[in-house]
Amino acid sequence: MIGGGPVIDNAGNFYVITHEGVHKIGPQGQRVWFHQAPVHMNNQVTLVGDTALGTRDGDGTAFALDVNTGATIWETKLAKDAGGDSGYPSAHNGVFVVGAEAGHHPSQDGGNNKVFGLDAATGKKLWQFAVEAPVWNFAPLFPNDNSTVFQDFVGNVYKLNLQTGQLLWKTMAVNDQKSFSDGGAMLGSDFVYTCSNVGSSGGSEGTSGALRAYGLMDGTMAWEQILPQPCNSYPAVGKLGSSNELSVVVTPGAFIGSPSIHGSVMAFDAKTGHLQWQYQCPVWHGIMAKSDLTGVPCIPAHWSAPFITSDGDVLAVRIDGLLYKVRDTLQGQREQSEHAAPSDINFATTPGVQAETYDLDRSSLHGAIAFAPKTMAVATCDSLFVWRY
């Protein structure tokens, strides 16, 4: 089973994580090296110079590998264990930010109770920070103001000093402390956008999600949209179609486990939260995802994280095993939508919004899609697909 998705270096090599270790795959699909992990791992690596940085959930250890040989450069024990979710630790300005210490919470076991900052060159622990609820599929963000921003699994959002771990601000999702989501956060120009669930919702069919925008300076909520379906992935921020203005795209959809499961793609104005368009997918019938039926069982969320391409299309992989490309063909040619998102879980697709699909025959985890010059890569739960163009 592949954890997360592919990471691509400047020579066109792919770094892919399975439970057994780290695989480096060459530009033509050949194995370059394989680093065997001593215990289970499920977290995507990040590249810093000539090193690949990662963590093992099996023993709560962070590590650095030489990208040329796969040899270990350093290891740092952070906790006795880490959550078995699929994390996306990352580094900025010489600091590697990662979660560890497996979480226990009334909503869900797993994730991590603590976030750590390490010296990316040596592995030395610089700081640690205890979160209100566990971080899940941890993906730290870096606004480039010497800080890191992230979300926990109930939707609380934090901003820390990157070098010291000092809390700069914390904004609680006050009414959602009993909720759970696979979702995470994404940066815009002035805001951080979070995708989470509301009340005591665990992301199942028939419940609601929330997309919220918080000011990066002080964490004040600028707007929110309560979504007609759960929010169990990450927002994407970018320019859609020919627009010069930023939009926020989310992919609402319930976790597997119900006989009929709804999923959708929704676009909002990044500044105001105004609904721009929406696409309703065909209902997925079956209590399992496509990968769990045809490949290795990885129990994915409804969607991979969405990706906005340079020409303004939205890409995401769904539990039905299809890679969707969604676009608005009537951008700027229709009257403005109502401000509020629809309350009906089975809402209608906005006229002019169209989707194409490619059958991967597998589902994906969140970090499925990656681009490099003239290259697109998509990881499903057990396969890596690469296109050249």
C-alpha distance (Angstrom), angle and dihedral (degrees) to the residues before:
residue distance angle dihedral
M1 . . .
I2 3.79 . .
G3 3.81 115.7 .
G4 3.79 113.6 -144.7
G5 3.79 112.4 -31.1
P6 3.80 144.8 -72.2
V7 3.80 124.8 -52.1
I8 3.82 114.6 -156.9
D9 3.82 125.4 -153.2
N10 3.80 127.9 -152.4
A11 3.81 91.6 -94.3
G12 3.80 92.9 56.6
N13 3.82 97.1 -103.6
F14 3.81 120.4 143.3
Y15 3.81 125.4 -138.0
V16 3.80 113.0 -157.2
I17 3.80 128.8 178.1
T18 3.78 125.5 -143.7
H19 3.79 127.5 173.2
E20 3.80 88.0 -95.6
G21 3.80 98.9 53.9
V22 3.81 148.2 -77.1
H23 3.81 122.3 -33.7
K24 3.80 123.2 -162.0
I25 3.80 109.9 -159.0
G26 3.80 122.4 -169.4
P27 3.82 126.5 -126.5
Q28 3.82 91.1 -93.7
G29 3.80 95.1 47.5
Q30 3.81 97.6 -95.9
R31 3.80 121.2 138.7
V32 3.80 111.4 -108.9
W33 3.80 98.0 178.6
F34 3.78 142.4 -26.6
H35 3.79 123.9 -144.9
Q36 3.80 110.3 -154.1
A37 3.79 112.4 -141.7
P38 3.82 115.7 -142.6
V39 3.82 90.8 -139.5
H40 3.81 138.8 17.4
M41 3.81 117.7 -58.7
N42 3.77 132.2 -178.1
N43 3.81 106.7 165.4
Q44 3.79 126.6 108.4
V45 3.82 116.3 -119.2
T46 3.79 126.0 -125.7
L47 3.81 125.8 -144.3
V48 3.80 122.8 -126.5
G49 3.80 114.7 172.4
D50 3.79 107.8 -56.5
T51 3.80 94.6 -14.7
A52 3.80 136.2 86.0
L53 3.82 110.6 -148.1
G54 3.78 122.0 -157.2
T55 3.80 148.4 140.6
R56 3.79 138.0 -125.3
D57 3.78 117.9 -137.0
G58 3.80 90.9 -162.5
D59 3.80 93.7 71.2
G60 3.81 106.3 8.3
T61 3.80 93.4 -112.2
A62 3.80 129.1 146.1
F63 3.80 119.0 -153.1
A64 3.80 146.4 178.1
L65 3.80 124.3 -141.5
D66 3.80 129.9 -163.7
V67 3.82 104.1 -113.2
N68 3.81 91.2 -147.0
T69 3.81 97.8 54.1
G70 3.80 108.2 10.4
A71 3.80 90.0 -123.0
T72 3.80 119.4 147.3
I73 3.82 114.7 -103.4
W74 3.80 98.4 178.9
E75 3.79 141.7 -12.7
T76 3.80 128.4 -159.9
K77 3.78 124.2 -167.8
L78 3.82 107.6 -139.2
A79 3.81 103.1 170.3
K80 3.78 139.8 -19.7
D81 3.82 89.5 -91.1
A82 3.80 144.5 -13.1
G83 3.78 135.2 -139.8
G84 3.79 119.0 -73.3
D85 3.79 92.7 -131.8
S86 3.82 122.7 109.6
G87 3.80 107.8 -93.2
Y88 3.80 133.2 -168.4
P89 3.82 105.9 -155.1
S90 3.77 113.7 -178.5
A91 3.79 143.8 -178.7
H92 3.80 136.7 -131.3
N93 3.80 133.0 174.1
G94 3.79 91.2 -0.4
V95 3.82 96.6 -51.1
F96 3.82 121.8 113.4
V97 3.82 110.4 -154.1
V98 3.80 117.1 -158.3
G99 3.80 142.5 154.3
A100 3.81 127.7 -122.8
E101 3.83 142.6 158.7
A102 3.80 107.9 73.3
G103 3.77 112.6 -103.9
H104 3.80 131.6 -125.7
H105 3.79 117.9 -163.7
P106 3.83 135.3 157.1
S107 3.82 89.4 -114.0
Q108 3.81 98.9 47.4
D109 3.80 141.4 -14.0
G110 3.78 115.2 -128.2
G111 3.74 135.5 48.0
N112 3.79 116.8 88.9
N113 3.80 134.4 -69.3
K114 3.80 95.6 -153.8
V115 3.78 139.8 44.4
F116 3.81 119.6 -150.6
G117 3.78 134.7 -161.6
L118 3.82 115.3 -150.3
D119 3.78 133.8 -176.2
A120 3.81 99.9 -104.2
A121 3.81 92.8 -147.3
T122 3.81 99.1 48.9
G123 3.82 107.5 15.3
K124 3.82 91.4 -122.5
K125 3.81 111.4 157.2
L126 3.79 109.3 -116.0
W127 3.82 100.3 175.9
Q128 3.77 146.3 -21.8
F129 3.80 131.0 -147.4
A130 3.83 129.8 -163.9
V131 3.82 115.2 -139.1
E132 3.82 128.3 -146.2
A133 3.83 92.5 -123.4
P134 3.80 126.2 9.6
V135 3.79 119.8 -78.8
W136 3.81 109.2 -122.5
N137 3.81 126.1 -160.4
F138 3.80 82.0 -0.2
A139 3.81 113.7 -143.1
P140 3.82 114.5 170.1
L141 3.80 118.2 -154.0
F142 3.81 128.0 -148.9
P143 3.82 119.6 -150.0
N144 3.84 89.6 -173.0
D145 3.81 93.2 -115.9
N146 3.83 94.0 106.4
S147 3.80 91.5 -87.6
T148 3.77 141.8 104.7
V149 3.82 125.4 -142.4
F150 3.82 127.6 -163.2
Q151 3.80 144.9 154.3
D152 3.80 132.4 -127.4
F153 3.80 123.6 -140.5
V154 3.81 97.0 -91.4
G155 3.81 92.1 51.7
N156 3.81 102.3 -98.2
V157 3.80 109.7 145.7
Y158 3.82 127.5 -150.7
K159 3.79 138.8 -168.1
L160 3.81 118.6 -161.3
N161 3.77 134.6 179.5
L162 3.79 103.3 -100.6
Q163 3.81 96.1 -140.6
T164 3.82 100.0 42.2
G165 3.82 107.1 20.5
Q166 3.81 90.7 -125.4
L167 3.80 112.0 159.0
L168 3.80 109.5 -112.4
W169 3.79 95.1 177.5
K170 3.78 140.8 -21.1
T171 3.80 125.5 -162.6
M172 3.78 117.6 -165.0
A173 3.79 125.7 -146.1
V174 3.79 85.6 -133.8
N175 3.79 100.2 -168.4
D176 3.81 96.1 38.5
Q177 3.81 104.2 62.6
K178 3.82 91.7 118.7
S179 3.82 93.9 50.6
F180 3.80 131.5 98.2
S181 3.79 132.8 -155.0
D182 3.79 138.2 170.7
G183 3.80 85.1 -144.6
G184 3.76 130.4 115.2
A185 3.79 143.5 -175.3
M186 3.80 136.9 -87.1
L187 3.81 133.9 -164.4
G188 3.79 127.7 -118.5
S189 3.78 128.0 179.0
D190 3.82 96.0 -81.5
F191 3.80 103.9 1.5
V192 3.76 143.2 54.4
Y193 3.81 112.5 -137.4
T194 3.80 121.9 -150.0
C195 3.80 131.5 -161.1
S196 3.81 114.8 -157.0
N197 3.79 143.8 130.2
V198 3.78 130.7 -97.7
G199 3.79 138.2 -120.5
S200 3.80 109.0 -15.0
S201 3.80 94.5 -28.3
G202 3.77 118.3 142.1
G203 3.79 94.9 -166.1
S204 3.80 98.1 -92.1
E205 3.80 128.7 146.0
G206 3.79 113.7 -71.2
T207 3.81 96.6 27.3
S208 3.81 131.9 105.1
G209 3.78 135.4 -113.9
A210 3.79 134.3 -157.4
L211 3.80 135.1 -133.1
R212 3.81 111.1 -164.4
A213 3.80 135.3 -179.9
Y214 3.82 120.4 -149.1
G215 3.80 126.6 -172.8
L216 3.78 111.2 -110.0
M217 3.79 93.0 -141.1
D218 3.80 99.7 57.9
G219 3.83 109.3 -2.5
T220 3.80 94.9 -112.1
M221 3.81 111.5 156.0
A222 3.81 109.2 -114.7
W223 3.82 97.4 -175.0
E224 3.77 143.5 -24.1
Q225 3.78 136.9 -154.8
I226 3.79 119.3 -156.3
L227 3.80 103.9 -145.3
P228 3.80 126.2 -142.8
Q229 3.81 91.2 -129.9
P230 3.83 131.4 38.3
C231 3.80 119.7 -79.8
N232 3.81 105.1 -133.3
S233 3.81 102.9 153.4
Y234 3.81 139.8 45.6
P235 3.81 130.3 -72.9
A236 3.79 119.9 -116.8
V237 3.80 120.1 -144.2
G238 3.79 122.8 -157.9
K239 3.79 148.4 96.0
L240 3.79 115.9 -58.2
G241 3.79 122.1 -148.2
S242 3.81 111.0 -32.8
S243 3.81 95.0 -26.1
N244 3.80 120.8 127.3
E245 3.80 91.9 -157.1
L246 3.80 125.9 86.8
S247 3.78 121.6 -106.7
V248 3.80 131.4 -170.6
V249 3.80 117.2 -135.5
V250 3.79 124.3 -163.7
T251 3.80 130.2 -179.6
P252 3.82 107.1 -145.5
G253 3.78 116.9 -164.5
A254 3.78 140.9 136.1
F255 3.77 128.0 -104.5
I256 3.79 117.5 -102.9
G257 3.79 119.6 -90.9
S258 3.80 102.8 85.2
P259 3.82 125.5 93.3
S260 3.83 91.8 -124.1
I261 3.80 121.4 31.1
H262 3.81 127.7 -173.0
G263 3.80 124.7 -149.5
S264 3.78 134.9 174.9
V265 3.80 148.7 168.8
M266 3.82 119.1 -125.2
A267 3.82 131.4 -175.9
F268 3.81 125.6 -157.2
D269 3.79 135.5 -178.0
A270 3.81 105.2 -97.5
K271 3.81 94.9 -139.8
T272 3.78 102.0 41.1
G273 3.80 105.5 21.3
H274 3.81 90.3 -125.7
L275 3.82 112.9 159.7
Q276 3.82 109.0 -112.1
W277 3.81 102.8 176.9
Q278 3.78 143.3 -28.8
Y279 3.78 137.7 -152.1
Q280 3.82 122.8 -156.3
C281 3.81 114.5 -152.6
P282 3.78 123.6 -145.9
V283 3.80 111.2 -86.2
W284 3.81 112.8 -94.2
H285 3.79 110.9 -133.1
G286 3.78 114.9 -157.0
I287 3.77 137.5 65.0
M288 3.82 92.5 -117.9
A289 3.80 134.2 60.9
K290 3.81 120.9 -113.1
S291 3.80 92.7 -106.1
D292 3.78 91.0 53.8
L293 3.81 89.1 54.1
T294 3.82 100.0 43.0
G295 3.80 107.1 19.3
V296 3.78 139.1 16.0
P297 3.81 115.1 -30.5
C298 3.81 107.6 -110.1
I299 3.83 100.6 152.7
P300 3.81 95.9 -136.0
A301 3.77 126.4 -164.2
H302 3.80 114.6 -105.8
W303 3.82 93.4 -87.6
S304 3.75 141.4 15.8
A305 3.79 111.9 -119.6
P306 3.83 108.8 -74.1
F307 3.79 120.1 -113.1
I308 3.83 126.8 -154.1
T309 3.80 111.4 -146.0
S310 3.80 126.1 -144.0
D311 3.82 90.3 -100.6
G312 3.79 92.2 53.1
D313 3.80 102.4 -102.5
V314 3.81 123.5 134.6
L315 3.81 120.1 -127.1
A316 3.81 126.9 -168.9
V317 3.82 138.6 148.3
R318 3.81 117.2 -127.4
I319 3.81 134.8 -156.5
D320 3.82 88.0 -101.8
G321 3.83 89.4 71.1
L322 3.81 93.9 -110.7
L323 3.80 127.5 127.0
Y324 3.82 105.2 -139.5
K325 3.80 126.1 -152.6
V326 3.81 109.6 -167.3
R327 3.80 126.1 -173.9
D328 3.79 139.6 168.7
T329 3.81 108.9 -124.8
L330 3.84 93.9 -176.3
Q331 3.78 99.4 51.6
G332 3.80 109.8 164.0
Q333 3.81 92.1 1.0
R334 3.80 100.2 94.0
E335 3.77 136.0 63.7
Q336 3.78 116.2 -90.6
S337 3.80 114.9 -86.5
E338 3.76 123.2 -118.6
H339 3.80 113.2 -81.8
A340 3.79 95.4 -122.6
A341 3.78 121.7 73.1
P342 3.81 113.9 -118.9
S343 3.78 116.3 -88.0
D344 3.82 94.3 -149.2
I345 3.80 111.6 93.8
N346 3.81 90.2 -147.3
F347 3.81 97.4 53.1
A348 3.81 125.8 166.0
T349 3.80 124.4 -99.6
T350 3.80 113.6 -107.8
P351 3.83 110.4 -105.1
G352 3.81 110.2 -99.3
V353 3.81 95.7 25.3
Q354 3.79 109.1 120.1
A355 3.80 136.4 -178.7
E356 3.80 135.0 -155.4
T357 3.79 122.0 -167.2
Y358 3.80 138.0 -155.7
D359 3.79 117.3 -158.6
L360 3.81 110.0 -126.1
D361 3.83 90.3 166.5
R362 3.82 86.9 -140.4
S363 3.81 138.3 76.0
S364 3.81 124.4 -125.9
L365 3.78 141.8 -141.5
H366 3.80 120.8 -121.6
G367 3.80 103.6 -82.1
A368 3.79 93.9 51.7
I369 3.81 102.7 127.3
A370 3.81 127.1 65.2
F371 3.80 134.2 165.6
A372 3.79 134.4 -158.7
P373 3.83 129.3 166.7
K374 3.83 107.1 -50.9
T375 3.81 89.8 -13.0
M376 3.79 134.9 103.0
A377 3.81 120.8 -176.3
V378 3.79 129.7 -172.7
A379 3.79 125.1 -174.3
T380 3.78 120.1 -157.2
C381 3.79 123.1 -170.9
D382 3.81 91.1 -78.7
S383 3.83 109.7 7.6
L384 3.80 142.1 57.8
F385 3.81 118.5 -141.5
V386 3.81 119.9 -166.4
W387 3.82 128.1 -172.6
R388 3.81 127.6 -170.3
Y389 3.79 121.7 -155.9
